[in-house]
Amino acid sequence: MKNDTKVTTLGRDPDSNFGIVNPPVYHASTILFPTLDALEDVQKTKFKNQMRYGRYGTPTTFALQDAIAELEGGYASFAVGSGAAAIVATLMAFTKKGDHVLCVDTVYAPTRRYLDVVLRRYGVDTTFFDPAIGAGIASLIQPNTTLCMVESPGSLTFEMIDAPAIAAACRAKGVATAFDNTWATPLYFRPFEHGFDVSIMAGTKYIGGHSDIMMGLVTVRDETVYKQVRPTVDDLGSSTGPDDQYLAMRGLRTLGVRMPRHYETGLRLANWLKAQPEVDRVLHPALPGDPGHAIWKRDYTGASGLFSYVLKPLPRAALAAMVDGMAHFGMGFSWGGFESLMVPSDVKSLRTAVPWTEPGKIVRVHAGLEDPTDLIADLEAGFSRLRKHAGSKG
Ligand SMILES: Cc1ncc(COP(=O)(O)O)c(C=O)c1O
């Protein structure tokens, strides 16, 4: 099956459900066992898609998890309460006191914080590395390194990593590898085919696609990795509700038509922004000339709608005049929904391996599904407000 057929087909079983197209939504905590034998049996065994207790999943959960696992080309998937919970589950599954983690410097801020603050408190040390490191990562691997955590392109600044080179160097030294694939989704990048052990997605973003759920998805490459990750997922107790699972499934059905539109509109906006004299640089790996473009072209089959631009230094009042008056670009956290967003951000405090030195403000854009001509008109009006205030002292 091709991806578009997969996203519309996986996880459905009308034959076992009165012919109904979508999987049913089971609300459950208690699962009843008819006999003592059955109760004891479930206490002794732990297999995939076993009905045991609501927190461990119902047929609604299993339908979603199986669909994601197959779309990713992995062995199994776990749906947890948020993208952050998916990252935490992965970081905890591969570490214990005294271990060492390698993490790309451009990772999502709460991932960095969890490593730097929480895991450090439990005796796990992290080295953050330059996203351009490639095979050079081998020199950072210590005897106690157990996990390498990456995200590509990087959060807010969109640097690409040489994923296969990093995965191969880690595999050669027995270091597990995890990839936050929220940006590309398995439609545009396939972590397992590039040598990774775990693929993570914030289902909150493109899988849900409508800015109305929180969801995390951890997918594992094979049964060995499953056995390593499953106990931690179970122990964390971060389950998802059936209505959100249903909405994630519903989002999945249109992923194949939404992603190309996010991709195309994103590039149109990026090219428009690139031509503005107030814009220093556009950070988008699908743009020819971007430092990550060659890797993106080699490893990815598309791009999502998320990218940033760096403004030349301007008074705060000029930025406020632009963003406060946008008609279509909302200002808020998260992304991956049908609506466009624009958020000024700071990354200086979030980079330690390679300091961020550009003086201007970074503005992250999410290209939504609106008509791109309306979005460009909104940008034109916004930049004209910005220009009017560019000389102010505010
Ligand atoms: C790359 C990336 N990974 C993970 C997450 C976390 O997802 P959630 O907000 O569902 O916890 C985010 C959220 O912004 C993200 O941008």
PDBQT file of the ligand as one rigid body, heavy atoms in Angstrom, charges set to zero:
ROOT
HETATM    1  C1  LIG A 401       9.259  18.856  17.882  1.00  0.00    +0.000 C 
HETATM    2  C2  LIG A 401       8.283  18.708  19.012  1.00  0.00    +0.000 A 
HETATM    3  N1  LIG A 401       8.280  17.558  19.702  1.00  0.00    +0.000 NA
HETATM    4  C3  LIG A 401       7.429  17.377  20.728  1.00  0.00    +0.000 A 
HETATM    5  C4  LIG A 401       6.547  18.347  21.107  1.00  0.00    +0.000 A 
HETATM    6  C5  LIG A 401       5.674  18.133  22.308  1.00  0.00    +0.000 C 
HETATM    7  O1  LIG A 401       4.359  17.839  21.989  1.00  0.00    +0.000 OA
HETATM    8  P1  LIG A 401       3.177  18.117  23.011  1.00  0.00    +0.000 P 
HETATM    9  O2  LIG A 401       2.897  19.575  22.967  1.00  0.00    +0.000 OA
HETATM   10  O3  LIG A 401       2.073  17.242  22.515  1.00  0.00    +0.000 OA
HETATM   11  O4  LIG A 401       3.641  17.682  24.376  1.00  0.00    +0.000 OA
HETATM   12  C6  LIG A 401       6.496  19.552  20.408  1.00  0.00    +0.000 A 
HETATM   13  C7  LIG A 401       5.509  20.596  20.800  1.00  0.00    +0.000 C 
HETATM   14  O5  LIG A 401       5.568  21.740  20.488  1.00  0.00    +0.000 OA
HETATM   15  C8  LIG A 401       7.409  19.748  19.345  1.00  0.00    +0.000 A 
HETATM   16  O6  LIG A 401       7.447  20.921  18.674  1.00  0.00    +0.000 OA
ENDROOT
TORSDOF 0
